């Protein structure tokens, strides 16, 4: 059964269906972005797995993490793989009291993608996005590619431009790092 859909870069998406790496690729192509979608035999669902598959430092890998604020609004936080989202700072930047990580079911329903495959853009609906300032220092980054065995190589400036993202200091070091 097809429910009401949203248009993302002229891609119709049914609310009850997920998005795929093909949808992501179509969105990027239509936006005229310089990108690469890399496919691997093994999964790339974690920073450690992506680091192993790519052979690059985890500081060049990005994590796109979906949060929900205290009023139920979704927020996407993007940080480098060698850092954690500072939830207190994220809440401050967003002007809310607190944020919490979205549950996997909410990630899929709000973005169209599964946890571990979530790209930094091309979601089912526009989502307020905050990119950590450290990400913006990089020329190219690797993040979720729309499938658990794919990664997207893209410029952070393209992510910012296509999502209308805000840039702020929203990360903190890993424990013991």
SVG drawing of the C-alpha trace seen along z (x, -y; Angstrom):
<svg xmlns="http://www.w3.org/2000/svg" viewBox="-2 -28 47 38">
<polyline fill="none" stroke="black" stroke-width="0.4" points="0.0,0.0 1.5,-3.3 1.2,-6.1 1.7,-9.8 5.3,-10.4 7.9,-13.2 10.0,-14.5 13.8,-14.7 15.6,-16.1 12.7,-14.9 12.8,-11.3 9.3,-10.1 9.5,-8.0 6.7,-6.0 6.5,-6.4 6.3,-2.7 9.3,-1.8 13.0,-2.2 15.5,-4.0 18.4,-2.2 21.9,-3.1 20.4,-3.4 18.0,-6.2 21.0,-7.9 23.0,-7.7 20.1,-9.2 19.8,-12.0 23.5,-12.8 23.6,-12.6 20.6,-14.9 22.2,-17.4 25.4,-17.5 27.6,-16.4 31.2,-15.0 31.0,-11.7 31.8,-8.1 29.8,-5.2 32.2,-2.4 31.0,1.2 32.6,3.8 32.1,7.6 31.9,7.1 29.7,4.7 30.7,1.1 28.2,0.5 30.7,-0.7 33.6,-3.1 35.9,-0.1 34.6,1.9 34.7,-1.1 38.3,-1.9 39.3,1.8 37.6,1.8 39.0,-1.6 42.4,-1.5 42.0,-5.2 42.2,-6.9 38.9,-7.0 39.2,-10.8 38.2,-10.8 35.2,-8.6 32.0,-10.4 29.1,-9.2 25.6,-10.4 23.7,-10.0 20.0,-10.7 18.7,-12.3 15.3,-13.5 14.9,-16.7 12.7,-17.1 9.8,-18.1 10.2,-15.0 11.9,-16.8 14.6,-14.9 18.2,-16.2 21.1,-14.8 24.5,-15.1 27.6,-14.5 30.9,-14.0 34.2,-12.3 34.7,-8.6 37.4,-9.4 35.0,-11.5 31.6,-11.2 28.6,-13.5 28.5,-15.7 24.8,-15.5 24.8,-18.4 26.5,-20.7 24.2,-19.4 21.1,-20.3 22.6,-23.8 23.3,-24.4 19.7,-23.4 18.2,-25.5 16.6,-22.6 16.9,-21.2 18.0,-17.7 18.4,-15.3 18.3,-11.5 19.5,-9.0 16.6,-7.9 15.6,-4.3 16.4,-2.2 12.7,-2.1 12.6,-5.9 15.8,-6.2 14.3,-4.1 10.9,-5.9 12.4,-9.4 15.3,-8.9 14.4,-5.8 17.6,-4.1 18.7,-1.5 21.1,-2.3 24.6,-1.5 23.7,-2.5 22.5,-6.1 24.1,-8.6 24.6,-12.2 22.0,-13.4 19.3,-12.3 16.8,-11.4 13.1,-10.7 12.4,-14.2 14.5,-17.3 16.1,-16.9 17.8,-19.7 21.5,-18.8 24.4,-20.0 28.0,-19.2 30.8,-19.2 33.4,-21.9 36.1,-19.3 34.3,-17.6 34.4,-20.8 38.2,-20.9 38.4,-17.8 38.4,-17.8 36.7,-14.4 35.0,-12.2 33.5,-8.7 30.1,-8.0 27.1,-5.7 26.3,-4.9 22.7,-3.7 23.5,0.0 25.4,1.8 28.2,2.7 28.6,-0.7 30.3,-4.0 29.8,-7.4 32.9,-9.5 31.9,-13.2 33.0,-16.7 31.7,-18.1 31.0,-21.3 28.6,-19.4 26.9,-17.9 26.5,-21.3 25.2,-22.9 22.6,-20.1 21.3,-19.8 21.4,-23.4 23.4,-22.2 24.7,-24.3 28.3,-24.0 29.1,-23.9 31.4,-22.3 29.2,-19.3 31.8,-16.6 34.0,-15.4 36.9,-13.0 36.4,-9.3 36.9,-8.0 40.6,-7.3 41.4,-9.1"/>
</svg>
